[in-house]
C-alpha cells in the first residue's frame, strides 16, 4: 500500500518564510477559519447572522468592527425564500447582488463540500459562508462515538475554510443545562467547540429581555463580552458595551523606531544587529539583536497595517530583516494592510 508523502518544513525555513497575515472578514472579531455562533432557539441568532452578512457585502462596520467587503453565501436551511425576503426587507431595501441565499443543500460528506467548492469557483470574491444551522447539514453518523462524529464533521468544514482562506460561520444551538462557562453551553461534545477557530455564544439572562451578551473567544481574537440590545423595530442587535479583559496593544515604540528608518530610506535589508545600531546607536532602548528580531516578528501584522512591510531572508549565511514602505509598491495589498505614511502611523 502506497502512502502519500508527509509534507514538512524545517524550522529554519519556517523562520525565514513570510506568511500571509490572517485575513479578517470582520476586524478583530471574525477571521478566516471555522466559527460557531450558538444560542437558544428563537433568541435572535439568525437576525444577527443576516445583519452581519449585510455588513460584509456592503463593507460597512458591524458595531465598532470594520468589515472587509466581499461576497457572502448564506445557507438558510430552516427558512424559505419568502421568509428570508421578509427579513431582508426589514433590514434593508438595498441588498447587493453579492449576497447569495440557498434554502437547500446536500449534507456533509455527501456533497455539501463539493457544492461550496463549486460556488467558490464561480464566485471567487466570496469571503464568508454562513450555514444556518449546523445540524441541518449533518448526517446520522456513528452513534457509538459522538465525539469522533463531531470532530469529523467540524474538521471537514475547517479544512474547507482553511483551503480557501474564507470564514465559515455555523449557526448552532446551546444545551438546556446551564453552566458557569458560556462555551460549555455549546451543544454537542468537545469535538465541536474544541475544533473550531472561534466560538460565539449569545445568551440572555431571561427570554423576555431584549438585552443579551455575546461571548467571543478564539485562537485569533482576544476574549471579549459584547453587551447587546435587540431593537424590535429595526430587528438589529445594537452594541451597548464592549468588555475585553485582554487587550493587545501595538508596539508603538517599535513602530516609531522603524518609521524613522524608513523616512531616511524607503527600503532596507540588514541583519538584526545592524538594524539595531541604526535605530538605537546610543543603546538607550535596552534591546539585543535577538529581542529586536522577535519583536518585529510578533508585530508583522501591526507594522503592515501601518505601512511597513516586513519579510525575512538569508544572504551569505546571515538572516536579514527586510523592511519596505508599503507605498513603494502599489501592487502590495493584503486583507489587513492600510497603506499610510509610516511617519504618521507612529504618531497615531
Secondary structure, DSSP 4 states (H G I P E B T S, - for coil): ---PPPP---HHHHHH--PPPPPEEETTTEESEEEEEEE-TTSSHHHHHHHHHHHHHHT--BTTB-B---EEEEEETTS-HHHHHHHHHHH-S---TTEEEES----TTTTHHHHHHHHHHH-TTEEEEEEE-GGGG-----TT-HHHHHHHHHHHHHHHHHHHT-EEEEEEEB-SS--SSGGGGBSS-HHHHTTSSEEEEEE-SSTT-SEEEEEEEESSS--EEEEEEEETTTTEEEEEEEE-S------HHHHHHHHHHHHH-SEEEEEHHHHHHHH-TT--S---HHHHHHHHHHTHHHHHHTTEEEEEEEETTEEEEEEEEGGG-TT---TT-----HHHHTT-
